[in-house]
């Protein structure tokens, strides 16, 4: 592709829209930074599979649920199916030390025949109730 004025690439569709495109790219970068912390990866190891729980990584839990009560009703969503569950916060000396999603995860495991060591991306959506959207992966390495 030819270079014009030291810039390679296509001419914007709308003449004079460089400022708009720059603003859009800045907004997209801001959104990428915002959404970056709104999901975590999880593997249904034998221990978590057998107990029917999802362990929320501690850093993620502290960033998003640090002020939550000991138990909060949430929804675990896989595809078009929703399962009522609970977000459980464990503290020691007022510090968050563990965060689990349980009491409903086992139903999702059974319904979708999730396998031991199957991986998932779990997205967190604010709301009432809070929704954890689970996207299964073919293997834990995905």
Secondary structure, DSSP 8 states (H G I E B T S, - for coil): --EETTEES---SSTT-HHHHHHHHHHHHHHHHHHHTSEEEEE--HHHHHHT-EE--HHHHHHHHTT--SEEEEEEEETTEEEEEEEEEEEETTEEEEEEEESSHHHHHHHTT--TT-EEEEEEE-SSSEEEEEEE-SSTT-
